[in-house]
Amino acid sequence: MKIGIAGITGKFARRLVARLLEAGDDTLTIKGYCRDPTKLSEPIASDTRIQLIQGTAFDTDAIATFVQDCDVVVCCYLGDDKLMVDGQKLLIDACEVAHVPRYVASDWALDYTKLKLGELFPKDPMIHVKSYLDEKNKEGHRSVAGVHILIGGFMEPIFSPFFNILDVESNTFRYWGEGDGVMEGTTYDDAARFTAKVVLDPQAKGVLKFVGGRSTIREIAKAYEETYGVPAKLERRGSLDDLYRTMHDLRAKSPQDIYSYMSLFFYYYWINGQTFVGPDLDNSRYPEVKAADWKSFLSSWSREQIATSYFALNV
């Protein structure tokens, strides 16, 4: 099986490659596409099963070479809307010309299929790309099949300063709403394990849903107490209506200061029930993947390290 991975030097792509190479399939080969092959670290960089092709997201000739003879292409791009929409469309078009059977879109997100354009703006590119693939696969037009992997939120960034949910020094969990909203999360490694299974499964097409843990902020705070042996505080910041007004006010006031409000948009649509991936999931399709729940994830890090777990993914 020949697998193409676009954006192979990224943090998620590197984990996906490692999981694929662990599969023990001697016939498996990986074609990696990236701007700078020197960013791919050992031992992956020297693995004889990997062929690296250098090029940009808009180099049509290099892309055509990259997708040639692939059984599936996985996009691991992460960037601005032009990259995530136009860059993926070029990949999809090249896959269609080369008769690549499946294309795994750069998703790994909450269920954006339930969103309207503009609601959670960072996910608009995913909506556009899925629509592009669906349009190509309308009745009577055989094309590359789209694969969309939904995992809720990645667990590692949730505890980082970006979301401002956990203050480790005071053991305080900050939240909006009533504290009973379900928070769906999956670790980077578990998302990579599920993705590897999907990639190696020729029958895996369409929207697939995998989640490691589904807990409320109150339940996560309790797991924190049990894991680290310290009391956790809960700090309510306001209702969901308050959150909605706050995030839109901040965006209207300083639209260019995207980091002042983007995490609030994510939080709102993450817990308001609109974008739940579960409770009906596809985890049982690959029972050998034992995904970590919220408590298991906390147990894998020291209390002092949990806030930096996302940044540790770059190592």
Secondary structure as UniProt FT lines:
FT   STRAND          2..6
FT   TURN            7..9
FT   HELIX           11..21
FT   TURN            22..23
FT   TURN            26..27
FT   STRAND          29..34
FT   HELIX           37..39
FT   TURN            42..43
FT   HELIX           44..46
FT   TURN            48..49
FT   STRAND          50..54
FT   TURN            57..58
FT   HELIX           60..67
FT   TURN            68..69
FT   STRAND          72..75
FT   HELIX           82..87
FT   HELIX           88..98
FT   STRAND          102..104
FT   HELIX           112..114
FT   TURN            117..120
FT   HELIX           121..123
FT   HELIX           124..136
FT   TURN            139..140
FT   STRAND          145..150
FT   STRAND          153..154
FT   HELIX           155..158
FT   TURN            161..164
FT   STRAND          166..167
FT   TURN            168..171
FT   STRAND          172..176
FT   TURN            177..178
FT   STRAND          183..186
FT   HELIX           188..199
FT   TURN            202..203
FT   STRAND          206..209
FT   STRAND          213..215
FT   HELIX           217..228
FT   STRAND          233..238
FT   HELIX           240..253
FT   TURN            255..256
FT   HELIX           258..260
FT   HELIX           262..271
FT   TURN            274..275
FT   HELIX           283..285
FT   TURN            287..288
FT   HELIX           294..299
FT   TURN            303..305
FT   HELIX           306..308
FT   TURN            309..310
FT   HELIX           311..314
//
